[in-house]
Amino acid sequence: MTSSVKVNSTICGFKHKISGELDGKTVITDIQTDCDKVAKISHMEIPKKQTFGIKENYAMDQAEGKCCPICIVPAAVMYVCKMELGMLSKNLAKQAGTVGIDFNED
């Protein structure tokens, strides 16, 4: 079963839908987006071994130089990978609903 998330990038005004599906030892991700920059990483075949680290992982490496430095889409791609690999419960993620950054906090 495919995992998917919606990303609302309110800073830049774009919304994205990221889906991923495990195929052997690879997670194949696709992104529906109107952002030209994110579209450059809209289809990735991410090796399982390159999803573990925060610093060195496939999605972040592919986004570097293509997406804006503050883009949250690569992090959301990693959430999709984690769900597909069973490292993040799909039920728990669905129950949590939304993950956010609030810039209005002091």
C-alpha positions, 0 to 999 in steps of 0.5 A: 500500500502506498504511503502519502503526505501533503505538504503545505509550504505556506512560506512560498505558497506551494502545496505538494503531495508526496507518495511513495511505495516500497519496491524491493530495497528501494522506495519509489517516490513521486511528488505532485507540485506546481513548484518548478524547483521541487518538480526537479526531484518529483520522481526518486528511487531511493535506496533503503540504505540511504534513508537512515541518516539526517545528514547524509540521505538520498532525498536531501542530496538530490534536493541540494542545489535544486530546491530552496535551502528552506524547503521542507519537501525533502524532509517530508519525502523522508517521512514517506520513506520511513512509513514505507519501510515500517520505521514510522507507523502509518497509523501513528502518523495518521493519528498525529495528523499534522507536523508543523513549525510555528514561527509565532512562538516567542 
